[in-house]
Amino acid sequence: MVAFGFAGAVSKGANAAWPLFGAGMLAFFPVLQALVGSFGAAAKSKGPKTGALYSKLAILLGVTWCAYPAIWAISEGGQR
């Protein structure tokens, strides 16, 4: 995910940057799946406080990363 993002940021032109950006976003879906699925279950098994804290942090990470495509399109992607 990070490698695709870096390659998209340093590439020249929209024909390379946008597909690389899209590949990076696709690579993030398994990360989100792990955050919600197996990691969440493991945190909840440690106790209710740990599970609640993990849920809050996972939501914060998810919201932040869902805002990233819009920010990238306005800044990096919009300059191509």
PDB file with SEQRES, HELIX, SHEET and CRYST1 records, atoms N, CA, C and O in Angstrom:
SEQRES   1 A   80  MET VAL ALA PHE GLY PHE ALA GLY ALA VAL SER LYS GLY          
SEQRES   2 A   80  ALA ASN ALA ALA TRP PRO LEU PHE GLY ALA GLY MET LEU          
SEQRES   3 A   80  ALA PHE PHE PRO VAL LEU GLN ALA LEU VAL GLY SER PHE          
SEQRES   4 A   80  GLY ALA ALA ALA LYS SER LYS GLY PRO LYS THR GLY ALA          
SEQRES   5 A   80  LEU TYR SER LYS LEU ALA ILE LEU LEU GLY VAL THR TRP          
SEQRES   6 A   80  CYS ALA TYR PRO ALA ILE TRP ALA ILE SER GLU GLY GLY          
SEQRES   7 A   80  GLN ARG                                                      
HELIX    1 AA1 VAL A    2  VAL A   10  1                                   9    
HELIX    2 AA2 ALA A   14  VAL A   36  1                                  23    
HELIX    3 AA3 SER A   38  SER A   45  1                                   8    
HELIX    4 AA4 PRO A   48  ILE A   74  1                                  27    
HELIX    5 AA5 GLY A   77  GLN A   79  5                                   3    
CRYST1    1.000    1.000    1.000  90.00  90.00  90.00 P 1           1          
ATOM      1  N   MET A   1       0.836  -1.179   0.000  1.00  0.00           N  
ATOM      2  CA  MET A   1       0.000   0.000   0.000  1.00  0.00           C  
ATOM      3  C   MET A   1       0.882   1.243   0.000  1.00  0.00           C  
ATOM      4  O   MET A   1       0.683   2.153  -0.805  1.00  0.00           O  
ATOM      5  N   VAL A   2       1.843   1.278   0.894  1.00  0.00           N  
ATOM      6  CA  VAL A   2       2.733   2.434   0.987  1.00  0.00           C  
ATOM      7  C   VAL A   2       3.600   2.550  -0.265  1.00  0.00           C  
ATOM      8  O   VAL A   2       3.837   3.652  -0.759  1.00  0.00           O  
ATOM      9  N   ALA A   3       4.065   1.424  -0.772  1.00  0.00           N  
ATOM     10  CA  ALA A   3       4.899   1.451  -1.979  1.00  0.00           C  
ATOM     11  C   ALA A   3       4.127   1.989  -3.177  1.00  0.00           C  
ATOM     12  O   ALA A   3       4.662   2.782  -3.952  1.00  0.00           O  
ATOM     13  N   PHE A   4       2.863   1.563  -3.338  1.00  0.00           N  
ATOM     14  CA  PHE A   4       2.043   2.100  -4.420  1.00  0.00           C  
ATOM     15  C   PHE A   4       1.817   3.605  -4.242  1.00  0.00           C  
ATOM     16  O   PHE A   4       1.872   4.362  -5.210  1.00  0.00           O  
ATOM     17  N   GLY A   5       1.568   4.027  -3.019  1.00  0.00           N  
ATOM     18  CA  GLY A   5       1.371   5.447  -2.749  1.00  0.00           C  
ATOM     19  C   GLY A   5       2.604   6.265  -3.072  1.00  0.00           C  
ATOM     20  O   GLY A   5       2.504   7.339  -3.666  1.00  0.00           O  
ATOM     21  N   PHE A   6       3.760   5.767  -2.686  1.00  0.00           N  
ATOM     22  CA  PHE A   6       5.004   6.470  -2.990  1.00  0.00           C  
ATOM     23  C   PHE A   6       5.242   6.533  -4.491  1.00  0.00           C  
ATOM     24  O   PHE A   6       5.605   7.580  -5.026  1.00  0.00           O  
ATOM     25  N   ALA A   7       5.034   5.408  -5.168  1.00  0.00           N  
ATOM     26  CA  ALA A   7       5.232   5.387  -6.621  1.00  0.00           C  
ATOM     27  C   ALA A   7       4.282   6.358  -7.317  1.00  0.00           C  
ATOM     28  O   ALA A   7       4.671   7.024  -8.276  1.00  0.00           O  
ATOM     29  N   GLY A   8       3.049   6.441  -6.843  1.00  0.00           N  
ATOM     30  CA  GLY A   8       2.099   7.391  -7.424  1.00  0.00           C  
ATOM     31  C   GLY A   8       2.488   8.830  -7.160  1.00  0.00           C  
ATOM     32  O   GLY A   8       2.261   9.700  -8.001  1.00  0.00           O  
ATOM     33  N   ALA A   9       3.071   9.093  -6.001  1.00  0.00           N  
ATOM     34  CA  ALA A   9       3.455  10.461  -5.659  1.00  0.00           C  
ATOM     35  C   ALA A   9       4.649  10.941  -6.477  1.00  0.00           C  
ATOM     36  O   ALA A   9       4.712  12.117  -6.836  1.00  0.00           O  
ATOM     37  N   VAL A  10       5.589  10.061  -6.775  1.00  0.00           N  
ATOM     38  CA  VAL A  10       6.787  10.481  -7.503  1.00  0.00           C  
ATOM     39  C   VAL A  10       6.664  10.305  -9.012  1.00  0.00           C  
ATOM     40  O   VAL A  10       7.541  10.743  -9.757  1.00  0.00           O  
ATOM     41  N   SER A  11       5.592   9.673  -9.471  1.00  0.00           N  
ATOM     42  CA  SER A  11       5.438   9.458 -10.905  1.00  0.00           C  
ATOM     43  C   SER A  11       5.057  10.762 -11.597  1.00  0.00           C  
ATOM     44  O   SER A  11       4.538  11.694 -10.983  1.00  0.00           O  
ATOM     45  N   LYS A  12       5.328  10.792 -12.864  1.00  0.00           N  
ATOM     46  CA  LYS A  12       5.007  11.958 -13.681  1.00  0.00           C  
ATOM     47  C   LYS A  12       3.747  11.678 -14.482  1.00  0.00           C  
ATOM     48  O   LYS A  12       3.678  10.685 -15.206  1.00  0.00           O  
ATOM     49  N   GLY A  13       2.769  12.529 -14.360  1.00  0.00           N  
ATOM     50  CA  GLY A  13       1.573  12.414 -15.179  1.00  0.00           C  
ATOM     51  C   GLY A  13       0.469  11.586 -14.542  1.00  0.00           C  
ATOM     52  O   GLY A  13       0.711  10.689 -13.733  1.00  0.00           O  
ATOM     53  N   ALA A  14      -0.748  11.922 -14.938  1.00  0.00           N  
ATOM     54  CA  ALA A  14      -1.936  11.277 -14.373  1.00  0.00           C  
ATOM     55  C   ALA A  14      -2.081   9.834 -14.829  1.00  0.00           C  
ATOM     56  O   ALA A  14      -2.690   9.030 -14.124  1.00  0.00           O  
ATOM     57  N   ASN A  15      -1.536   9.487 -15.988  1.00  0.00           N  
ATOM     58  CA  ASN A  15      -1.675   8.116 -16.488  1.00  0.00           C  
ATOM     59  C   ASN A  15      -0.967   7.111 -15.605  1.00  0.00           C  
ATOM     60  O   ASN A  15      -1.326   5.934 -15.612  1.00  0.00           O  
ATOM     61  N   ALA A  16       0.015   7.533 -14.854  1.00  0.00           N  
ATOM     62  CA  ALA A  16       0.705   6.643 -13.923  1.00  0.00           C  
ATOM     63  C   ALA A  16       0.220   6.854 -12.493  1.00  0.00           C  
ATOM     64  O   ALA A  16       0.046   5.889 -11.749  1.00  0.00           O  
ATOM     65  N   ALA A  17       0.002   8.098 -12.107  1.00  0.00           N  
ATOM     66  CA  ALA A  17      -0.317   8.407 -10.708  1.00  0.00           C  
ATOM     67  C   ALA A  17      -1.668   7.839 -10.280  1.00  0.00           C  
ATOM     68  O   ALA A  17      -1.766   7.231  -9.214  1.00  0.00           O  
ATOM     69  N   TRP A  18      -2.685   8.020 -11.071  1.00  0.00           N  
ATOM     70  CA  TRP A  18      -4.028   7.567 -10.668  1.00  0.00           C  
ATOM     71  C   TRP A  18      -4.138   6.052 -10.579  1.00  0.00           C  
ATOM     72  O   TRP A  18      -4.710   5.557  -9.608  1.00  0.00           O  
ATOM     73  N   PRO A  19      -3.619   5.286 -11.541  1.00  0.00           N  
ATOM     74  CA  PRO A  19      -3.674   3.826 -11.376  1.00  0.00           C  
ATOM     75  C   PRO A  19      -2.874   3.331 -10.166  1.00  0.00           C  
ATOM     76  O   PRO A  19      -3.307   2.417  -9.465  1.00  0.00           O  
ATOM     77  N   LEU A  20      -1.714   3.934  -9.925  1.00  0.00           N  
ATOM     78  CA  LEU A  20      -0.932   3.541  -8.757  1.00  0.00           C  
ATOM     79  C   LEU A  20      -1.663   3.899  -7.468  1.00  0.00           C  
ATOM     80  O   LEU A  20      -1.637   3.133  -6.504  1.00  0.00           O  
ATOM     81  N   PHE A  21      -2.303   5.040  -7.450  1.00  0.00           N  
ATOM     82  CA  PHE A  21      -3.108   5.429  -6.296  1.00  0.00           C  
ATOM     83  C   PHE A  21      -4.237   4.422  -6.066  1.00  0.00           C  
ATOM     84  O   PHE A  21      -4.486   4.004  -4.935  1.00  0.00           O  
ATOM     85  N   GLY A  22      -4.913   4.040  -7.148  1.00  0.00           N  
ATOM     86  CA  GLY A  22      -5.989   3.062  -7.045  1.00  0.00           C  
ATOM     87  C   GLY A  22      -5.489   1.715  -6.526  1.00  0.00           C  
ATOM     88  O   GLY A  22      -6.159   1.070  -5.719  1.00  0.00           O  
ATOM     89  N   ALA A  23      -4.328   1.295  -6.984  1.00  0.00           N  
ATOM     90  CA  ALA A  23      -3.753   0.036  -6.498  1.00  0.00           C  
ATOM     91  C   ALA A  23      -3.434   0.123  -5.010  1.00  0.00           C  
ATOM     92  O   ALA A  23      -3.622  -0.844  -4.272  1.00  0.00           O  
ATOM     93  N   GLY A  24      -2.954   1.274  -4.574  1.00  0.00           N  
ATOM     94  CA  GLY A  24      -2.692   1.468  -3.154  1.00  0.00           C  
ATOM     95  C   GLY A  24      -3.954   1.407  -2.322  1.00  0.00           C  
ATOM     96  O   GLY A  24      -3.952   0.853  -1.223  1.00  0.00           O  
ATOM     97  N   MET A  25      -5.034   1.973  -2.838  1.00  0.00           N  
ATOM     98  CA  MET A  25      -6.308   1.918  -2.113  1.00  0.00           C  
ATOM     99  C   MET A  25      -6.842   0.485  -2.056  1.00  0.00           C  
ATOM    100  O   MET A  25      -7.391   0.068  -1.036  1.00  0.00           O  
ATOM    101  N   LEU A  26      -6.683  -0.262  -3.140  1.00  0.00           N  
ATOM    102  CA  LEU A  26      -7.107  -1.670  -3.131  1.00  0.00           C  
ATOM    103  C   LEU A  26      -6.287  -2.485  -2.130  1.00  0.00           C  
ATOM    104  O   LEU A  26      -6.806  -3.396  -1.486  1.00  0.00           O  
ATOM    105  N   ALA A  27      -5.013  -2.150  -2.009  1.00  0.00           N  
ATOM    106  CA  ALA A  27      -4.157  -2.860  -1.053  1.00  0.00           C  
ATOM    107  C   ALA A  27      -4.535  -2.541   0.388  1.00  0.00           C  
ATOM    108  O   ALA A  27      -4.154  -3.277   1.298  1.00  0.00           O  
ATOM    109  N   PHE A  28      -5.274  -1.463   0.614  1.00  0.00           N  
ATOM    110  CA  PHE A  28      -5.672  -1.113   1.979  1.00  0.00           C  
ATOM    111  C   PHE A  28      -6.879  -1.917   2.452  1.00  0.00           C  
ATOM    112  O   PHE A  28      -7.089  -2.043   3.659  1.00  0.00           O  
ATOM    113  N   PHE A  29      -7.669  -2.457   1.549  1.00  0.00           N  
ATOM    114  CA  PHE A  29      -8.859  -3.209   1.962  1.00  0.00           C  
ATOM    115  C   PHE A  29      -8.541  -4.407   2.851  1.00  0.00           C  
ATOM    116  O   PHE A  29      -9.258  -4.620   3.828  1.00  0.00           O  
ATOM    117  N   PRO A  30      -7.507  -5.202   2.571  1.00  0.00           N  
ATOM    118  CA  PRO A  30      -7.180  -6.285   3.509  1.00  0.00           C  
ATOM    119  C   PRO A  30      -6.775  -5.767   4.898  1.00  0.00           C  
ATOM    120  O   PRO A  30      -7.028  -6.420   5.911  1.00  0.00           O  
ATOM    121  N   VAL A  31      -6.154  -4.605   4.929  1.00  0.00           N  
ATOM    122  CA  VAL A  31      -5.792  -4.011   6.225  1.00  0.00           C  
ATOM    123  C   VAL A  31      -7.059  -3.661   7.001  1.00  0.00           C  
ATOM    124  O   VAL A  31      -7.165  -3.960   8.190  1.00  0.00           O  
ATOM    125  N   LEU A  32      -8.014  -3.030   6.331  1.00  0.00           N  
ATOM    126  CA  LEU A  32      -9.282  -2.721   6.997  1.00  0.00           C  
ATOM    127  C   LEU A  32     -10.008  -3.987   7.444  1.00  0.00           C  
ATOM    128  O   LEU A  32     -10.591  -4.028   8.528  1.00  0.00           O  
ATOM    129  N   GLN A  33      -9.969  -5.005   6.612  1.00  0.00           N  
ATOM    130  CA  GLN A  33     -10.621  -6.263   6.967  1.00  0.00           C  
ATOM    131  C   GLN A  33      -9.985  -6.864   8.218  1.00  0.00           C  
ATOM    132  O   GLN A  33     -10.695  -7.368   9.088  1.00  0.00           O  
ATOM    133  N   ALA A  34      -8.672  -6.817   8.316  1.00  0.00           N  
ATOM    134  CA  ALA A  34      -7.992  -7.333   9.506  1.00  0.00           C  
ATOM    135  C   ALA A  34      -8.314  -6.491  10.737  1.00  0.00           C  
ATOM    136  O   ALA A  34      -8.499  -7.026  11.829  1.00  0.00           O  
ATOM    137  N   LEU A  35      -8.381  -5.168  10.557  1.00  0.00           N  
ATOM    138  CA  LEU A  35      -8.706  -4.286  11.683  1.00  0.00           C  
ATOM    139  C   LEU A  35     -10.084  -4.590  12.244  1.00  0.00           C  
ATOM    140  O   LEU A  35     -10.274  -4.633  13.459  1.00  0.00           O  
ATOM    141  N   VAL A  36     -11.033  -4.799  11.363  1.00  0.00           N  
ATOM    142  CA  VAL A  36     -12.411  -5.043  11.798  1.00  0.00           C  
ATOM    143  C   VAL A  36     -12.593  -6.487  12.236  1.00  0.00           C  
ATOM    144  O   VAL A  36     -13.314  -6.756  13.196  1.00  0.00           O  
ATOM    145  N   GLY A  37     -11.960  -7.405  11.556  1.00  0.00           N  
ATOM    146  CA  GLY A  37     -12.174  -8.822  11.802  1.00  0.00           C  
ATOM    147  C   GLY A  37     -11.309  -9.396  12.907  1.00  0.00           C  
ATOM    148  O   GLY A  37     -11.639  -9.288  14.088  1.00  0.00           O  
ATOM    149  N   SER A  38     -10.215  -9.998  12.522  1.00  0.00           N  
ATOM    150  CA  SER A  38      -9.409 -10.769  13.469  1.00  0.00           C  
ATOM    151  C   SER A  38      -8.774  -9.919  14.565  1.00  0.00           C  
ATOM    152  O   SER A  38      -8.720 -10.350  15.717  1.00  0.00           O  
ATOM    153  N   PHE A  39      -8.297  -8.734  14.236  1.00  0.00           N  
ATOM    154  CA  PHE A  39      -7.689  -7.888  15.270  1.00  0.00           C  
ATOM    155  C   PHE A  39      -8.735  -7.422  16.271  1.00  0.00           C  
ATOM    156  O   PHE A  39      -8.475  -7.375  17.473  1.00  0.00           O  
ATOM    157  N   GLY A  40      -9.909  -7.080  15.780  1.00  0.00           N  
ATOM    158  CA  GLY A  40     -10.995  -6.656  16.657  1.00  0.00           C  
ATOM    159  C   GLY A  40     -11.429  -7.766  17.590  1.00  0.00           C  
ATOM    160  O   GLY A  40     -11.673  -7.530  18.774  1.00  0.00           O  
ATOM    161  N   ALA A  41     -11.526  -8.973  17.065  1.00  0.00           N  
ATOM    162  CA  ALA A  41     -11.909 -10.116  17.901  1.00  0.00           C  
ATOM    163  C   ALA A  41     -10.854 -10.389  18.962  1.00  0.00           C  
ATOM    164  O   ALA A  41     -11.191 -10.704  20.103  1.00  0.00           O  
ATOM    165  N   ALA A  42      -9.591 -10.272  18.600  1.00  0.00           N  
ATOM    166  CA  ALA A  42      -8.518 -10.489  19.570  1.00  0.00           C  
ATOM    167  C   ALA A  42      -8.554  -9.435  20.671  1.00  0.00           C  
ATOM    168  O   ALA A  42      -8.336  -9.757  21.839  1.00  0.00           O  
ATOM    169  N   ALA A  43      -8.825  -8.191  20.317  1.00  0.00           N  
ATOM    170  CA  ALA A  43      -8.899  -7.124  21.322  1.00  0.00           C  
ATOM    171  C   ALA A  43     -10.079  -7.342  22.262  1.00  0.00           C  
ATOM    172  O   ALA A  43      -9.960  -7.148  23.472  1.00  0.00           O  
ATOM    173  N   LYS A  44     -11.210  -7.743  21.707  1.00  0.00           N  
ATOM    174  CA  LYS A  44     -12.394  -7.966  22.533  1.00  0.00           C  
ATOM    175  C   LYS A  44     -12.205  -9.152  23.479  1.00  0.00           C  
ATOM    176  O   LYS A  44     -12.799  -9.186  24.557  1.00  0.00           O  
ATOM    177  N   SER A  45     -11.389 -10.114  23.083  1.00  0.00           N  
ATOM    178  CA  SER A  45     -11.150 -11.270  23.949  1.00  0.00           C  
ATOM    179  C   SER A  45     -10.298 -10.908  25.162  1.00  0.00           C  
ATOM    180  O   SER A  45     -10.252 -11.666  26.131  1.00  0.00           O  
ATOM    181  N   LYS A  46      -9.629  -9.766  25.120  1.00  0.00           N  
ATOM    182  CA  LYS A  46      -8.797  -9.318  26.237  1.00  0.00           C  
ATOM    183  C   LYS A  46      -9.614  -8.625  27.319  1.00  0.00           C  
ATOM    184  O   LYS A  46      -9.109  -8.383  28.416  1.00  0.00           O  
ATOM    185  N   GLY A  47     -10.854  -8.307  27.028  1.00  0.00           N  
ATOM    186  CA  GLY A  47     -11.712  -7.667  28.013  1.00  0.00           C  
ATOM    187  C   GLY A  47     -12.524  -6.552  27.391  1.00  0.00           C  
ATOM    188  O   GLY A  47     -12.207  -6.088  26.296  1.00  0.00           O  
ATOM    189  N   PRO A  48     -13.583  -6.110  28.087  1.00  0.00           N  
ATOM    190  CA  PRO A  48     -14.465  -5.080  27.514  1.00  0.00           C  
ATOM    191  C   PRO A  48     -13.784  -3.716  27.357  1.00  0.00           C  
ATOM    192  O   PRO A  48     -14.056  -3.007  26.389  1.00  0.00           O  
ATOM    193  N   LYS A  49     -12.919  -3.344  28.274  1.00  0.00           N  
ATOM    194  CA  LYS A  49     -12.250  -2.039  28.149  1.00  0.00           C  
ATOM    195  C   LYS A  49     -11.280  -2.039  26.967  1.00  0.00           C  
ATOM    196  O   LYS A  49     -11.214  -1.077  26.202  1.00  0.00           O  
ATOM    197  N   THR A  50     -10.548  -3.107  26.834  1.00  0.00           N  
ATOM    198  CA  THR A  50      -9.606  -3.219  25.711  1.00  0.00           C  
ATOM    199  C   THR A  50     -10.363  -3.242  24.384  1.00  0.00           C  
ATOM    200  O   THR A  50      -9.955  -2.598  23.418  1.00  0.00           O  
ATOM    201  N   GLY A  51     -11.455  -3.980  24.346  1.00  0.00           N  
ATOM    202  CA  GLY A  51     -12.261  -4.044  23.135  1.00  0.00           C  
ATOM    203  C   GLY A  51     -12.854  -2.702  22.766  1.00  0.00           C  
ATOM    204  O   GLY A  51     -12.895  -2.339  21.590  1.00  0.00           O  
ATOM    205  N   ALA A  52     -13.320  -1.954  23.774  1.00  0.00           N  
ATOM    206  CA  ALA A  52     -13.909  -0.632  23.517  1.00  0.00           C  
ATOM    207  C   ALA A  52     -12.843   0.343  23.021  1.00  0.00           C  
ATOM    208  O   ALA A  52     -13.090   1.106  22.087  1.00  0.00           O  
ATOM    209  N   LEU A  53     -11.669   0.324  23.632  1.00  0.00           N  
ATOM    210  CA  LEU A  53     -10.587   1.207  23.192  1.00  0.00           C  
ATOM    211  C   LEU A  53     -10.156   0.854  21.777  1.00  0.00           C  
ATOM    212  O   LEU A  53      -9.955   1.738  20.944  1.00  0.00           O  
ATOM    213  N   TYR A  54     -10.015  -0.422  21.510  1.00  0.00           N  
ATOM    214  CA  TYR A  54      -9.636  -0.845  20.166  1.00  0.00           C  
ATOM    215  C   TYR A  54     -10.661  -0.391  19.135  1.00  0.00           C  
ATOM    216  O   TYR A  54     -10.296   0.086  18.060  1.00  0.00           O  
ATOM    217  N   SER A  55     -11.932  -0.537  19.457  1.00  0.00           N  
ATOM    218  CA  SER A  55     -12.983  -0.120  18.520  1.00  0.00           C  
ATOM    219  C   SER A  55     -12.885   1.363  18.210  1.00  0.00           C  
ATOM    220  O   SER A  55     -13.018   1.762  17.053  1.00  0.00           O  
ATOM    221  N   LYS A  56     -12.654   2.182  19.219  1.00  0.00           N  
ATOM    222  CA  LYS A  56     -12.521   3.629  18.994  1.00  0.00           C  
ATOM    223  C   LYS A  56     -11.324   3.941  18.109  1.00  0.00           C  
ATOM    224  O   LYS A  56     -11.419   4.756  17.191  1.00  0.00           O  
ATOM    225  N   LEU A  57     -10.197   3.293  18.386  1.00  0.00           N  
ATOM    226  CA  LEU A  57      -8.999   3.542  17.597  1.00  0.00           C  
ATOM    227  C   LEU A  57      -9.148   3.032  16.158  1.00  0.00           C  
ATOM    228  O   LEU A  57      -8.660   3.664  15.220  1.00  0.00           O  
ATOM    229  N   ALA A  58      -9.815   1.902  15.989  1.00  0.00           N  
ATOM    230  CA  ALA A  58     -10.031   1.368  14.643  1.00  0.00           C  
ATOM    231  C   ALA A  58     -10.942   2.294  13.838  1.00  0.00           C  
ATOM    232  O   ALA A  58     -10.720   2.497  12.644  1.00  0.00           O  
ATOM    233  N   ILE A  59     -11.954   2.852  14.477  1.00  0.00           N  
ATOM    234  CA  ILE A  59     -12.847   3.799  13.792  1.00  0.00           C  
ATOM    235  C   ILE A  59     -12.078   5.056  13.406  1.00  0.00           C  
ATOM    236  O   ILE A  59     -12.234   5.559  12.293  1.00  0.00           O  
ATOM    237  N   LEU A  60     -11.252   5.565  14.312  1.00  0.00           N  
ATOM    238  CA  LEU A  60     -10.442   6.746  14.015  1.00  0.00           C  
ATOM    239  C   LEU A  60      -9.533   6.493  12.815  1.00  0.00           C  
ATOM    240  O   LEU A  60      -9.432   7.332  11.920  1.00  0.00           O  
ATOM    241  N   LEU A  61      -8.876   5.343  12.799  1.00  0.00           N  
ATOM    242  CA  LEU A  61      -8.006   5.005  11.679  1.00  0.00           C  
ATOM    243  C   LEU A  61      -8.807   4.871  10.389  1.00  0.00           C  
ATOM    244  O   LEU A  61      -8.391   5.372   9.344  1.00  0.00           O  
ATOM    245  N   GLY A  62      -9.946   4.200  10.457  1.00  0.00           N  
ATOM    246  CA  GLY A  62     -10.776   4.021   9.264  1.00  0.00           C  
ATOM    247  C   GLY A  62     -11.276   5.332   8.693  1.00  0.00           C  
ATOM    248  O   GLY A  62     -11.246   5.529   7.479  1.00  0.00           O  
ATOM    249  N   VAL A  63     -11.736   6.233   9.550  1.00  0.00           N  
ATOM    250  CA  VAL A  63     -12.231   7.538   9.092  1.00  0.00           C  
ATOM    251  C   VAL A  63     -11.094   8.347   8.485  1.00  0.00           C  
ATOM    252  O   VAL A  63     -11.261   8.979   7.442  1.00  0.00           O  
ATOM    253  N   THR A  64      -9.947   8.325   9.138  1.00  0.00           N  
ATOM    254  CA  THR A  64      -8.791   9.063   8.620  1.00  0.00           C  
ATOM    255  C   THR A  64      -8.393   8.552   7.244  1.00  0.00           C  
ATOM    256  O   THR A  64      -8.148   9.343   6.332  1.00  0.00           O  
ATOM    257  N   TRP A  65      -8.328   7.232   7.090  1.00  0.00           N  
ATOM    258  CA  TRP A  65      -7.930   6.677   5.813  1.00  0.00           C  
ATOM    259  C   TRP A  65      -9.001   6.815   4.750  1.00  0.00           C  
ATOM    260  O   TRP A  65      -8.681   6.824   3.561  1.00  0.00           O  
ATOM    261  N   CYS A  66     -10.246   6.920   5.135  1.00  0.00           N  
ATOM    262  CA  CYS A  66     -11.299   7.148   4.142  1.00  0.00           C  
ATOM    263  C   CYS A  66     -11.292   8.591   3.650  1.00  0.00           C  
ATOM    264  O   CYS A  66     -11.760   8.867   2.545  1.00  0.00           O  
ATOM    265  N   ALA A  67     -10.774   9.505   4.446  1.00  0.00           N  
ATOM    266  CA  ALA A  67     -10.644  10.897   4.028  1.00  0.00           C  
ATOM    267  C   ALA A  67      -9.438  11.084   3.109  1.00  0.00           C  
ATOM    268  O   ALA A  67      -9.388  12.038   2.333  1.00  0.00           O  
ATOM    269  N   TYR A  68      -8.483  10.189   3.197  1.00  0.00           N  
ATOM    270  CA  TYR A  68      -7.248  10.322   2.428  1.00  0.00           C  
ATOM    271  C   TYR A  68      -7.468  10.407   0.914  1.00  0.00           C  
ATOM    272  O   TYR A  68      -6.855  11.263   0.275  1.00  0.00           O  
ATOM    273  N   PRO A  69      -8.317   9.556   0.303  1.00  0.00           N  
ATOM    274  CA  PRO A  69      -8.486   9.668  -1.156  1.00  0.00           C  
ATOM    275  C   PRO A  69      -8.969  11.041  -1.607  1.00  0.00           C  
ATOM    276  O   PRO A  69      -8.512  11.552  -2.629  1.00  0.00           O  
ATOM    277  N   ALA A  70      -9.884  11.641  -0.860  1.00  0.00           N  
ATOM    278  CA  ALA A  70     -10.374  12.974  -1.240  1.00  0.00           C  
ATOM    279  C   ALA A  70      -9.263  14.010  -1.116  1.00  0.00           C  
ATOM    280  O   ALA A  70      -9.116  14.875  -1.980  1.00  0.00           O  
ATOM    281  N   ILE A  71      -8.501  13.924  -0.067  1.00  0.00           N  
ATOM    282  CA  ILE A  71      -7.398  14.879   0.132  1.00  0.00           C  
ATOM    283  C   ILE A  71      -6.348  14.702  -0.957  1.00  0.00           C  
ATOM    284  O   ILE A  71      -5.843  15.685  -1.501  1.00  0.00           O  
ATOM    285  N   TRP A  72      -6.015  13.449  -1.277  1.00  0.00           N  
ATOM    286  CA  TRP A  72      -5.028  13.200  -2.316  1.00  0.00           C  
ATOM    287  C   TRP A  72      -5.507  13.712  -3.667  1.00  0.00           C  
ATOM    288  O   TRP A  72      -4.726  14.290  -4.423  1.00  0.00           O  
ATOM    289  N   ALA A  73      -6.786  13.504  -3.977  1.00  0.00           N  
ATOM    290  CA  ALA A  73      -7.315  13.927  -5.273  1.00  0.00           C  
ATOM    291  C   ALA A  73      -7.262  15.446  -5.412  1.00  0.00           C  
ATOM    292  O   ALA A  73      -7.032  15.959  -6.507  1.00  0.00           O  
ATOM    293  N   ILE A  74      -7.470  16.160  -4.322  1.00  0.00           N  
ATOM    294  CA  ILE A  74      -7.427  17.621  -4.369  1.00  0.00           C  
ATOM    295  C   ILE A  74      -6.006  18.126  -4.478  1.00  0.00           C  
ATOM    296  O   ILE A  74      -5.745  19.079  -5.212  1.00  0.00           O  
ATOM    297  N   SER A  75      -5.088  17.511  -3.767  1.00  0.00           N  
ATOM    298  CA  SER A  75      -3.702  18.012  -3.750  1.00  0.00           C  
ATOM    299  C   SER A  75      -2.855  17.361  -4.837  1.00  0.00           C  
ATOM    300  O   SER A  75      -2.667  17.947  -5.904  1.00  0.00           O  
ATOM    301  N   GLU A  76      -2.346  16.174  -4.587  1.00  0.00           N  
ATOM    302  CA  GLU A  76      -1.455  15.501  -5.536  1.00  0.00           C  
ATOM    303  C   GLU A  76      -2.142  15.165  -6.858  1.00  0.00           C  
ATOM    304  O   GLU A  76      -1.637  15.498  -7.930  1.00  0.00           O  
ATOM    305  N   GLY A  77      -3.278  14.514  -6.777  1.00  0.00           N  
ATOM    306  CA  GLY A  77      -3.970  14.067  -7.990  1.00  0.00           C  
ATOM    307  C   GLY A  77      -4.506  15.198  -8.838  1.00  0.00           C  
ATOM    308  O   GLY A  77      -4.564  15.078 -10.061  1.00  0.00           O  
ATOM    309  N   GLY A  78      -4.896  16.288  -8.216  1.00  0.00           N  
ATOM    310  CA  GLY A  78      -5.438  17.417  -8.959  1.00  0.00           C  
ATOM    311  C   GLY A  78      -4.394  18.232  -9.684  1.00  0.00           C  
ATOM    312  O   GLY A  78      -4.733  19.030 -10.558  1.00  0.00           O  
ATOM    313  N   GLN A  79      -3.136  18.051  -9.344  1.00  0.00           N  
ATOM    314  CA  GLN A  79      -2.050  18.810  -9.969  1.00  0.00           C  
ATOM    315  C   GLN A  79      -1.475  18.116 -11.186  1.00  0.00           C  
ATOM    316  O   GLN A  79      -0.504  18.596 -11.770  1.00  0.00           O  
ATOM    317  N   ARG A  80      -2.047  17.013 -11.570  1.00  0.00           N  
ATOM    318  CA  ARG A  80      -1.480  16.223 -12.677  1.00  0.00           C  
ATOM    319  C   ARG A  80      -2.137  16.588 -13.982  1.00  0.00           C  
ATOM    320  O   ARG A  80      -1.793  16.029 -15.024  1.00  0.00           O  
TER     321      ARG A  80                                                      
END                                                                             
